């Protein structure tokens, strides 16, 4: 699979990249600890980061121009790594192409989380902010826009295949969110080694969860919980998506998961 993708990839482009220009992208995917990694990278003395994570230049703010982009990295002081941690770049054909056009020599990290859990966490991240009011199950009821917003991101096998048509495999690091949860220090070390910077550096942020999806029930929900014999503070988030929805998503993702497992040579059976 990888060999065939390499043969499809565009001819390598040699380009001089100006100092202070992003040369590392945590390009995907939402709700895979990108905010946590941003803070870990921000502490490393060999990494320059913008003032905030997820700046979405290659997706949302591209029309502002390269000067506006470069101003995001005004803190650059000669660090060997300039990092843009925006977890949407790997999700769309046009942003993948923009990434390549911008810096074909860039190193790219993809962090992959069980796509079912990723979608549910993403949904509740915005639900907690009051940015959506519909039920999670609605994404599977003939609403293409909702399906695209929550489910399509999780077709990692497809997204990786398309990315490898542009970038050589040596420039793309693929790590699992499961490994991060099991051993954040080892995860950070792998990223630092990939970037050829001090891998022994341990950021203070390494044990601090960031941007965790959650939901605190409103008064009406608390009363309903008590009337139905559930803990008063149990939320819809705590109860989960339901077995029927999970089984349907398992079926939706099954073929792509098989492709991905072969691509990265990892057993992903625990995602099903």
ZALO-951156 format. One line per field, with one value per residue: x, y, z of N, C-alpha, C, O in turn. Coordinates in steps of 0.05 Angstrom, whole numbers, plus 5000, padded with zeros to 4 digits. Layout:
N
n_X: X;...
n_Y: Y;...
n_Z: Z;...
ca_X: X;...
ca_Y: Y;...
ca_Z: Z;...
c_X: X;...
c_Y: Y;...
c_Z: Z;...
o_X: X;...
o_Y: Y;...
o_Z: Z;...
This chain:
272
n_X: 5017;5037;5081;5055;5029;5072;5090;5051;5057;5071;5127;5186;5195;5243;5256;5274;5263;5244;5276;5242;5194;5138;5156;5139;5080;5026;4978;4929;4883;4820;4806;4846;4884;4912;4916;4941;4990;5009;5020;5061;5100;5108;5136;5186;5253;5274;5235;5191;5129;5063;5024;4978;4944;4921;4912;4891;4905;4914;4865;4819;4837;4867;4859;4879;4932;5004;5037;5007;5004;5058;5066;5043;5083;5119;5151;5195;5262;5305;5298;5303;5256;5194;5129;5063;5005;4951;4894;4863;4884;4898;4850;4823;4823;4840;4867;4908;4936;4951;4985;5027;5043;5060;5102;5139;5177;5163;5154;5105;5056;5008;4958;4921;4858;4811;4761;4706;4702;4729;4694;4650;4672;4686;4636;4613;4648;4635;4581;4582;4598;4553;4545;4518;4455;4428;4417;4469;4460;4434;4470;4469;4423;4407;4428;4471;4507;4516;4538;4585;4610;4622;4633;4662;4715;4739;4756;4810;4846;4836;4848;4902;4923;4914;4946;4997;5004;5025;5067;5129;5134;5172;5169;5123;5095;5059;5020;4987;4931;4918;4968;4989;4955;4969;5024;5047;5098;5131;5105;5113;5169;5175;5155;5191;5238;5227;5228;5281;5302;5320;5304;5300;5278;5229;5167;5132;5078;5063;5033;4984;4918;4884;4833;4789;4734;4669;4608;4562;4504;4443;4394;4343;4356;4380;4338;4306;4340;4339;4285;4284;4315;4371;4439;4442;4477;4490;4506;4484;4529;4559;4529;4537;4537;4502;4486;4466;4478;4534;4546;4529;4565;4612;4606;4606;4658;4689;4715;4751;4783;4809;4841;4873;4899;4933;4965;4994;5013;4991;4953;4887;4841;4818;4790;4741
n_Y: 4976;5027;5031;5035;5083;5118;5117;5146;5196;5266;5294;5307;5371;5421;5473;5536;5550;5605;5629;5621;5605;5561;5494;5448;5411;5396;5363;5338;5301;5336;5337;5303;5312;5358;5409;5399;5379;5425;5459;5429;5431;5485;5496;5475;5491;5490;5500;5541;5570;5596;5648;5624;5561;5520;5555;5555;5573;5552;5533;5566;5620;5632;5669;5716;5722;5711;5744;5758;5708;5697;5735;5711;5683;5715;5712;5684;5663;5640;5585;5515;5488;5506;5510;5493;5478;5456;5421;5411;5411;5364;5344;5359;5362;5409;5438;5403;5405;5459;5459;5429;5460;5505;5488;5439;5408;5401;5372;5327;5312;5264;5250;5196;5178;5131;5132;5134;5149;5196;5227;5232;5258;5306;5326;5335;5372;5419;5420;5430;5483;5506;5509;5473;5439;5394;5322;5273;5226;5246;5254;5211;5210;5221;5272;5305;5347;5346;5295;5302;5339;5312;5257;5247;5264;5222;5183;5160;5127;5140;5196;5195;5166;5202;5245;5222;5221;5268;5280;5248;5186;5188;5239;5241;5229;5182;5174;5143;5162;5130;5112;5159;5168;5124;5131;5190;5214;5181;5187;5241;5240;5211;5247;5290;5265;5254;5306;5318;5343;5359;5302;5287;5326;5346;5371;5416;5415;5364;5328;5352;5353;5379;5419;5383;5343;5351;5354;5388;5374;5410;5443;5422;5373;5349;5342;5307;5263;5247;5233;5190;5153;5157;5178;5245;5280;5259;5263;5270;5262;5229;5182;5164;5147;5108;5039;5024;5066;5066;5015;5023;5062;5033;4998;5034;5054;5009;4987;5028;5028;4979;4989;5030;5003;4968;5006;5032;4990;4971;4940;4950;4931;4940;4985;4974
n_Z: 5000;5018;4984;4934;4940;4945;4893;4867;4886;4879;4843;4880;4910;4912;4954;4981;5046;5083;5143;5206;5185;5188;5197;5216;5226;5265;5241;5244;5285;5300;5370;5389;5427;5411;5433;5482;5463;5437;5481;5505;5465;5463;5509;5498;5488;5437;5401;5364;5372;5354;5387;5403;5400;5344;5296;5246;5194;5141;5129;5148;5149;5104;5064;5084;5073;5066;5096;5141;5163;5176;5215;5259;5281;5306;5351;5339;5348;5323;5331;5315;5301;5278;5295;5275;5303;5282;5279;5233;5183;5155;5140;5094;5022;4997;5037;5049;5001;5001;5045;5026;4982;5009;5042;5022;5045;5097;5162;5186;5233;5250;5296;5317;5339;5366;5319;5331;5385;5380;5348;5382;5426;5401;5386;5438;5458;5430;5442;5497;5495;5477;5423;5392;5391;5378;5381;5387;5357;5313;5273;5240;5211;5156;5148;5115;5124;5179;5185;5156;5188;5236;5229;5181;5188;5213;5177;5173;5144;5091;5091;5105;5062;5020;5037;5033;4980;4969;5006;5025;5060;5100;5121;5149;5209;5246;5301;5357;5396;5438;5455;5475;5519;5550;5561;5567;5569;5538;5490;5479;5474;5427;5390;5395;5380;5327;5308;5313;5359;5428;5460;5512;5541;5587;5588;5632;5625;5614;5644;5649;5634;5577;5549;5555;5537;5563;5602;5641;5674;5667;5712;5701;5678;5721;5758;5727;5726;5780;5786;5752;5776;5771;5784;5809;5784;5736;5668;5599;5569;5602;5600;5549;5478;5464;5449;5398;5363;5367;5346;5293;5276;5281;5239;5196;5197;5190;5142;5128;5174;5169;5125;5146;5188;5160;5134;5176;5203;5252;5305;5307;5329;5378;5372;5352
ca_X: 5000;5054;5097;5038;5023;5096;5092;5032;5063;5083;5156;5196;5200;5264;5250;5286;5243;5255;5276;5217;5171;5131;5167;5126;5051;5008;4958;4904;4856;4808;4802;4867;4904;4929;4921;4961;5016;5017;5033;5086;5119;5113;5156;5212;5270;5282;5210;5176;5100;5048;5014;4956;4944;4899;4908;4874;4912;4911;4837;4800;4848;4885;4855;4892;4958;5027;5048;4991;5012;5085;5064;5036;5108;5137;5168;5217;5289;5325;5293;5303;5229;5172;5107;5035;4989;4924;4886;4844;4898;4898;4822;4811;4841;4852;4886;4932;4951;4962;5007;5049;5052;5073;5128;5140;5197;5153;5148;5076;5047;4979;4951;4896;4842;4788;4744;4680;4706;4737;4670;4633;4686;4685;4609;4609;4665;4619;4556;4587;4600;4528;4546;4499;4434;4416;4428;4491;4449;4424;4490;4465;4395;4405;4437;4499;4524;4524;4556;4611;4622;4631;4642;4681;4743;4750;4765;4839;4859;4833;4862;4931;4930;4916;4969;5021;5007;5039;5091;5141;5127;5192;5162;5097;5094;5032;5019;4960;4922;4919;4995;4992;4942;4984;5050;5051;5126;5141;5093;5128;5196;5174;5151;5216;5258;5219;5236;5310;5308;5325;5282;5300;5264;5203;5151;5115;5050;5060;5013;4961;4898;4876;4810;4776;4706;4653;4582;4550;4475;4427;4376;4321;4367;4386;4312;4298;4357;4329;4259;4288;4332;4399;4454;4432;4496;4497;4499;4481;4556;4568;4514;4548;4522;4482;4497;4457;4494;4561;4548;4527;4590;4632;4602;4613;4687;4703;4732;4773;4801;4826;4861;4892;4915;4955;4982;5011;5022;4983;4928;4866;4817;4805;4774;4715
ca_Y: 5000;5050;5033;5045;5112;5132;5119;5166;5222;5285;5295;5324;5399;5433;5501;5548;5559;5626;5624;5630;5594;5535;5470;5425;5415;5375;5370;5324;5309;5348;5321;5283;5324;5378;5431;5389;5378;5452;5469;5415;5442;5514;5497;5465;5513;5489;5501;5566;5567;5621;5655;5607;5537;5518;5581;5549;5591;5539;5527;5588;5647;5632;5694;5739;5724;5699;5763;5754;5682;5699;5751;5694;5671;5738;5706;5667;5671;5621;5557;5498;5478;5526;5491;5501;5456;5460;5394;5409;5412;5338;5335;5368;5360;5435;5446;5386;5416;5485;5453;5420;5483;5523;5477;5411;5395;5401;5347;5327;5292;5257;5234;5183;5168;5116;5152;5136;5165;5223;5241;5237;5279;5331;5335;5346;5396;5441;5420;5444;5511;5516;5513;5455;5431;5369;5298;5261;5207;5259;5254;5188;5211;5233;5300;5303;5367;5336;5272;5312;5354;5296;5230;5245;5268;5197;5164;5165;5112;5156;5221;5188;5158;5227;5260;5209;5227;5294;5279;5222;5174;5196;5265;5239;5212;5174;5163;5137;5175;5109;5112;5183;5163;5104;5141;5216;5220;5166;5199;5266;5233;5203;5272;5305;5250;5259;5333;5320;5362;5345;5284;5283;5349;5339;5395;5417;5410;5337;5314;5369;5350;5404;5419;5357;5345;5345;5367;5388;5375;5433;5436;5405;5346;5337;5333;5284;5241;5238;5220;5164;5136;5159;5198;5271;5296;5244;5278;5255;5255;5206;5159;5155;5151;5086;5016;5023;5086;5057;4993;5034;5075;5012;4988;5055;5058;4983;4984;5047;5019;4958;5002;5044;4983;4959;5028;5039;4965;4970;4926;4970;4916;4950;5008;4965
ca_Z: 5000;5020;4960;4912;4945;4938;4864;4859;4897;4861;4844;4903;4904;4929;4957;5004;5064;5099;5173;5220;5171;5199;5184;5229;5229;5277;5221;5248;5278;5323;5394;5392;5445;5398;5452;5501;5450;5433;5506;5509;5446;5470;5530;5489;5480;5409;5384;5364;5368;5355;5413;5409;5383;5325;5283;5222;5171;5115;5125;5151;5146;5081;5048;5097;5061;5080;5115;5165;5174;5187;5239;5281;5292;5311;5373;5328;5355;5312;5338;5291;5294;5279;5295;5273;5312;5274;5273;5211;5157;5142;5136;5069;5000;4991;5058;5046;4979;5010;5063;5008;4966;5027;5051;5014;5062;5125;5177;5193;5253;5253;5320;5311;5362;5358;5306;5344;5409;5371;5339;5405;5441;5386;5389;5464;5461;5421;5457;5522;5489;5468;5394;5378;5409;5369;5392;5371;5338;5289;5251;5224;5202;5130;5148;5104;5136;5206;5180;5148;5210;5259;5222;5159;5198;5224;5157;5174;5123;5067;5094;5104;5034;5004;5046;5024;4951;4968;5022;5029;5087;5120;5132;5162;5233;5254;5328;5367;5420;5459;5466;5491;5545;5565;5570;5554;5566;5515;5466;5474;5465;5399;5374;5396;5364;5299;5302;5317;5381;5453;5467;5541;5553;5597;5593;5656;5617;5604;5660;5652;5613;5565;5530;5558;5532;5587;5602;5667;5670;5677;5734;5692;5675;5748;5768;5712;5735;5806;5781;5737;5792;5763;5799;5802;5768;5712;5644;5574;5561;5618;5592;5524;5453;5460;5434;5370;5348;5366;5327;5266;5270;5277;5211;5177;5197;5189;5119;5130;5196;5158;5108;5163;5203;5142;5128;5198;5215;5280;5310;5315;5335;5402;5364;5341
c_X: 5017;5070;5080;5032;5048;5099;5073;5039;5077;5113;5165;5202;5222;5259;5264;5264;5255;5256;5251;5192;5164;5143;5157;5097;5039;4982;4931;4905;4843;4802;4821;4891;4922;4935;4942;4988;5027;5031;5059;5108;5127;5134;5184;5229;5278;5258;5198;5147;5086;5037;4991;4957;4921;4893;4893;4880;4906;4882;4820;4812;4868;4883;4870;4921;4981;5039;5033;4999;5039;5085;5056;5061;5129;5156;5193;5244;5310;5321;5292;5276;5210;5146;5080;5019;4959;4912;4865;4858;4897;4870;4810;4832;4855;4871;4911;4949;4965;4986;5031;5060;5068;5101;5129;5160;5187;5151;5119;5070;5017;4976;4923;4883;4819;4767;4716;4682;4714;4712;4653;4645;4684;4657;4604;4626;4649;4592;4559;4589;4574;4526;4530;4480;4422;4430;4450;4481;4439;4444;4485;4436;4393;4411;4466;4517;4534;4543;4584;4625;4634;4643;4664;4710;4756;4758;4795;4854;4859;4850;4893;4939;4933;4940;4995;5024;5023;5066;5102;5135;5147;5186;5136;5099;5065;5033;4990;4954;4923;4947;5000;4979;4957;5010;5056;5081;5138;5130;5108;5156;5195;5171;5177;5238;5252;5228;5266;5317;5312;5301;5280;5285;5236;5187;5135;5086;5044;5038;4988;4941;4889;4851;4794;4746;4690;4626;4570;4520;4462;4407;4354;4331;4372;4360;4303;4315;4346;4303;4263;4308;4362;4413;4446;4450;4504;4488;4495;4508;4565;4554;4524;4528;4500;4493;4490;4473;4522;4564;4546;4553;4613;4631;4612;4644;4702;4723;4756;4793;4819;4848;4882;4910;4938;4974;5003;5021;5016;4957;4908;4840;4803;4789;4746;4695
c_Y: 5025;5054;5044;5074;5128;5137;5140;5194;5240;5286;5314;5352;5409;5463;5512;5560;5581;5619;5635;5621;5567;5512;5444;5431;5391;5379;5355;5305;5322;5328;5298;5295;5344;5401;5423;5389;5406;5463;5455;5426;5470;5516;5489;5488;5513;5491;5529;5560;5594;5625;5637;5582;5539;5545;5579;5567;5577;5531;5552;5615;5650;5658;5718;5742;5715;5718;5760;5728;5684;5715;5734;5682;5693;5733;5689;5679;5651;5592;5540;5488;5501;5510;5505;5477;5462;5434;5391;5407;5386;5329;5341;5368;5387;5444;5428;5397;5443;5480;5445;5444;5503;5513;5447;5395;5392;5373;5349;5305;5289;5241;5223;5171;5151;5135;5155;5153;5194;5240;5250;5259;5306;5343;5348;5370;5421;5443;5435;5474;5523;5521;5493;5444;5404;5345;5286;5242;5219;5259;5231;5187;5228;5263;5301;5323;5358;5312;5282;5326;5336;5269;5229;5249;5241;5176;5167;5151;5128;5181;5216;5181;5183;5244;5249;5211;5253;5292;5251;5212;5182;5222;5264;5219;5207;5162;5160;5152;5155;5109;5136;5179;5144;5114;5167;5223;5206;5178;5224;5260;5226;5228;5287;5291;5254;5287;5338;5342;5346;5328;5279;5305;5340;5364;5393;5410;5381;5321;5331;5365;5377;5400;5393;5361;5337;5360;5365;5392;5400;5424;5417;5376;5333;5327;5308;5259;5229;5223;5193;5146;5136;5179;5226;5286;5281;5260;5259;5246;5230;5180;5148;5156;5129;5064;5016;5042;5077;5034;5003;5047;5055;5001;5009;5057;5032;4981;5003;5039;4997;4969;5015;5024;4973;4982;5033;5014;4964;4954;4946;4956;4927;4975;5000;4959
c_Z: 5000;4995;4936;4915;4938;4908;4853;4867;4877;4864;4866;4893;4923;4930;4982;5021;5082;5129;5186;5207;5183;5183;5197;5234;5243;5262;5225;5272;5302;5345;5396;5408;5432;5416;5472;5488;5444;5458;5511;5490;5453;5491;5520;5479;5450;5390;5387;5357;5366;5383;5422;5391;5363;5311;5257;5198;5145;5110;5125;5143;5122;5065;5059;5086;5079;5101;5142;5179;5189;5213;5264;5295;5297;5335;5364;5336;5346;5319;5313;5282;5298;5275;5292;5280;5306;5264;5251;5184;5141;5133;5108;5046;4995;5012;5057;5023;4986;5028;5046;4993;4984;5035;5045;5031;5092;5136;5187;5213;5251;5279;5315;5336;5351;5345;5318;5368;5401;5363;5363;5423;5428;5389;5416;5471;5452;5434;5484;5518;5480;5438;5378;5399;5402;5382;5375;5350;5313;5266;5232;5212;5177;5130;5140;5118;5164;5203;5173;5171;5232;5250;5201;5167;5205;5203;5153;5151;5097;5069;5093;5076;5017;5012;5035;4993;4947;4982;5024;5057;5108;5133;5147;5185;5241;5282;5337;5393;5444;5472;5483;5519;5562;5577;5556;5550;5542;5489;5459;5463;5435;5381;5373;5379;5334;5290;5305;5337;5406;5462;5496;5555;5562;5604;5619;5650;5612;5619;5665;5629;5603;5548;5531;5553;5557;5584;5629;5664;5682;5698;5725;5688;5702;5760;5754;5720;5761;5802;5768;5751;5784;5782;5790;5783;5743;5687;5620;5564;5576;5609;5565;5501;5449;5443;5405;5353;5346;5346;5298;5258;5266;5248;5191;5175;5191;5166;5120;5152;5186;5141;5125;5178;5186;5137;5151;5213;5245;5283;5321;5323;5360;5396;5356;5364
o_X: 5013;5073;5090;5030;5045;5108;5078;5029;5091;5123;5152;5212;5220;5258;5265;5249;5274;5238;5241;5170;5182;5140;5166;5089;5042;4965;4912;4927;4854;4795;4814;4914;4945;4957;4960;5008;5051;5053;5078;5131;5150;5149;5204;5219;5288;5260;5196;5142;5097;5039;4985;4969;4904;4871;4884;4862;4893;4876;4808;4798;4883;4903;4873;4932;4978;5050;5045;5000;5042;5101;5061;5059;5153;5176;5209;5249;5329;5338;5282;5272;5209;5142;5074;5018;4945;4920;4850;4845;4896;4868;4790;4855;4879;4891;4933;4973;4987;5006;5054;5084;5087;5120;5122;5159;5202;5146;5110;5079;5002;4990;4904;4896;4809;4757;4704;4665;4706;4710;4643;4631;4680;4654;4593;4618;4650;4581;4542;4582;4572;4509;4528;4487;4407;4451;4449;4492;4436;4437;4497;4427;4377;4400;4484;4540;4557;4563;4604;4650;4654;4662;4682;4728;4780;4766;4804;4873;4879;4865;4907;4960;4951;4952;5014;5044;5033;5087;5087;5131;5140;5197;5128;5105;5049;5046;4972;4972;4928;4949;5014;4991;4957;5017;5069;5088;5153;5144;5116;5166;5213;5183;5185;5253;5271;5235;5276;5336;5307;5281;5260;5280;5222;5193;5126;5072;5021;5025;4972;4947;4887;4848;4785;4733;4697;4623;4567;4511;4469;4404;4348;4317;4369;4360;4294;4304;4344;4299;4246;4316;4376;4399;4444;4441;4524;4465;4502;4511;4578;4566;4519;4506;4482;4508;4507;4482;4534;4584;4560;4561;4630;4651;4624;4654;4727;4746;4779;4817;4843;4871;4906;4934;4961;4999;5026;5036;5034;4940;4912;4819;4779;4775;4728;4673
o_Y: 5043;5076;5061;5089;5150;5157;5151;5213;5231;5279;5335;5356;5405;5476;5498;5577;5575;5606;5656;5627;5551;5511;5422;5452;5368;5395;5361;5295;5320;5305;5275;5289;5347;5413;5439;5398;5411;5476;5468;5430;5478;5536;5496;5503;5533;5485;5540;5545;5613;5608;5635;5583;5557;5555;5599;5575;5589;5522;5559;5632;5669;5668;5738;5764;5713;5709;5761;5727;5675;5711;5742;5673;5688;5748;5682;5703;5646;5576;5549;5481;5514;5499;5525;5457;5471;5425;5372;5400;5386;5308;5330;5373;5388;5458;5438;5398;5448;5494;5454;5447;5515;5528;5431;5370;5382;5354;5371;5282;5309;5221;5237;5157;5156;5153;5176;5171;5213;5263;5272;5277;5326;5367;5370;5386;5441;5465;5450;5489;5547;5535;5495;5441;5393;5348;5290;5240;5206;5263;5230;5166;5247;5278;5297;5317;5363;5311;5271;5325;5343;5260;5213;5238;5238;5154;5177;5162;5130;5188;5231;5190;5185;5256;5264;5203;5258;5302;5231;5228;5184;5228;5284;5196;5226;5141;5172;5153;5163;5105;5134;5186;5147;5108;5168;5236;5218;5179;5229;5274;5234;5229;5296;5305;5258;5290;5360;5358;5321;5339;5267;5303;5327;5378;5372;5401;5374;5303;5325;5372;5396;5379;5383;5379;5318;5377;5343;5412;5409;5400;5398;5357;5309;5305;5289;5237;5205;5202;5175;5126;5117;5195;5231;5302;5288;5268;5235;5224;5212;5159;5124;5165;5133;5069;5009;5035;5079;5033;4993;5044;5059;4997;5002;5061;5034;4974;4995;5043;4996;4960;5012;5029;4969;4977;5038;5016;4958;4955;4957;4969;4923;4985;5017;4951
o_Z: 4984;4985;4921;4896;4928;4900;4831;4855;4859;4885;4870;4871;4947;4910;5002;5013;5096;5138;5177;5216;5188;5158;5191;5243;5234;5271;5211;5278;5324;5340;5404;5402;5440;5415;5479;5500;5446;5455;5521;5498;5450;5492;5533;5462;5440;5366;5409;5338;5376;5400;5446;5369;5364;5314;5246;5184;5127;5087;5105;5131;5121;5054;5045;5089;5103;5121;5163;5204;5211;5231;5286;5317;5293;5338;5381;5330;5360;5314;5292;5259;5319;5253;5305;5265;5324;5242;5250;5164;5117;5120;5101;5051;4989;5005;5063;5025;4979;5026;5051;4990;4974;5034;5062;5030;5109;5122;5196;5209;5250;5282;5310;5352;5329;5359;5316;5373;5415;5371;5364;5432;5441;5393;5418;5487;5466;5438;5492;5536;5476;5429;5354;5423;5417;5394;5350;5328;5293;5243;5210;5204;5176;5113;5157;5123;5171;5218;5183;5173;5244;5263;5203;5155;5203;5210;5132;5140;5083;5050;5080;5067;5001;4994;5027;4982;4925;4972;5025;5076;5132;5154;5158;5182;5242;5285;5326;5411;5466;5496;5503;5539;5587;5599;5535;5531;5526;5469;5436;5445;5420;5359;5351;5366;5318;5266;5299;5332;5406;5470;5506;5579;5547;5623;5626;5667;5606;5608;5683;5606;5618;5534;5511;5564;5571;5566;5640;5651;5703;5702;5739;5695;5705;5772;5767;5722;5764;5815;5772;5740;5791;5794;5766;5767;5730;5686;5622;5552;5565;5610;5559;5504;5433;5424;5388;5331;5324;5331;5281;5235;5249;5235;5171;5153;5187;5171;5114;5149;5194;5142;5121;5180;5196;5136;5145;5232;5261;5264;5343;5323;5363;5414;5353;5358
